[in-house]
């Protein structure tokens, strides 16, 4: 686990820039943060997905699959929403 306090309240652009700097041997990552940055990042990466366009409540979890070979390629063309879990779904 790694806590990066400078990402507290980060924008989607800042979060994406940080993710693109991940070492390519990292297989998965969990980003925990605040809105609007986290929701905007999920929408940006997943594209026009109706589930993300609405309310993204506190404690929601958007699971995205990245189909690229290097984190520097992370973007909408290589990412899809796999699942969106909201607290009411549990």
C-alpha positions as CSV (number, residue, x, y, z in Angstrom):
1,X,0.0,0.0,0.0
2,X,1.2,3.5,-0.8
3,X,-0.4,6.7,0.4
4,X,0.3,9.7,-1.7
5,X,-1.1,12.7,0.2
6,X,-0.4,15.1,-2.7
7,X,-3.3,13.3,-4.5
8,X,-5.8,14.3,-1.9
9,X,-8.5,16.2,-3.8
10,X,-6.6,15.7,-7.1
11,X,-8.3,16.4,-10.4
12,X,-9.0,13.7,-13.0
13,X,-6.0,15.1,-15.0
14,X,-3.7,14.8,-12.0
15,X,-4.8,11.3,-11.2
16,X,-4.4,10.2,-14.8
17,X,-0.9,11.7,-14.9
18,X,0.0,9.8,-11.8
19,X,-1.4,6.5,-13.1
20,X,0.5,6.9,-16.3
21,X,3.8,7.0,-14.3
22,X,3.2,3.6,-12.7
23,X,5.9,1.0,-13.4
24,X,4.8,-1.4,-16.1
25,X,5.3,-4.4,-13.9
26,X,2.4,-3.2,-11.6
27,X,-0.6,-5.4,-12.5
28,X,-3.4,-3.5,-10.7
29,X,-4.0,-0.4,-8.8
30,X,-6.7,0.8,-6.4
31,X,-7.3,4.6,-6.4
32,X,-9.2,5.9,-3.4
33,X,-10.0,9.6,-3.5
34,X,-12.6,12.3,-3.6
35,X,-15.0,13.6,-6.1
36,X,-15.2,15.3,-8.4
37,X,-11.7,14.0,-9.4
38,X,-12.4,10.3,-9.0
39,X,-15.7,10.3,-10.9
40,X,-14.3,12.5,-13.6
41,X,-11.4,10.1,-14.1
42,X,-13.8,7.1,-14.2
43,X,-16.0,8.8,-16.8
44,X,-13.0,9.9,-18.8
45,X,-11.5,6.4,-18.9
46,X,-14.7,4.5,-19.4
47,X,-16.3,6.8,-21.9
48,X,-20.0,7.4,-22.3
49,X,-21.3,4.8,-19.8
50,X,-24.7,5.7,-18.4
51,X,-23.9,4.2,-15.0
52,X,-21.1,6.7,-14.5
53,X,-22.9,9.8,-15.9
54,X,-25.3,10.0,-12.9
55,X,-24.5,10.2,-9.2
56,X,-21.3,8.7,-8.1
57,X,-22.0,8.3,-4.4
58,X,-19.6,8.2,-1.5
59,X,-18.0,4.8,-1.2
60,X,-18.8,3.8,-4.8
61,X,-16.3,1.5,-6.5
62,X,-15.8,1.7,-10.3
63,X,-13.8,-1.3,-11.5
64,X,-12.1,-0.6,-14.8
65,X,-10.1,-3.0,-17.0
66,X,-7.1,-1.6,-18.8
67,X,-6.2,-3.4,-22.0
68,X,-2.9,-1.6,-22.7
69,X,0.6,-3.0,-22.3
70,X,2.1,0.0,-20.5
71,X,0.6,2.4,-18.0
72,X,1.7,5.3,-20.2
73,X,-1.0,4.2,-22.7
74,X,-3.8,4.5,-20.1
75,X,-6.8,6.3,-21.7
76,X,-10.3,5.8,-22.9
77,X,-9.4,3.8,-26.0
78,X,-7.8,1.1,-23.8
79,X,-10.1,1.1,-20.8
80,X,-13.6,-0.2,-20.1
81,X,-16.0,-0.2,-17.1
82,X,-16.3,-3.8,-15.7
83,X,-18.5,-3.1,-12.7
84,X,-19.9,-0.2,-10.7
85,X,-20.7,-1.0,-7.1
86,X,-22.6,1.5,-5.0
87,X,-23.3,1.2,-1.2
88,X,-27.0,0.5,-2.0
89,X,-25.9,-2.5,-4.0
90,X,-24.4,-4.2,-1.0
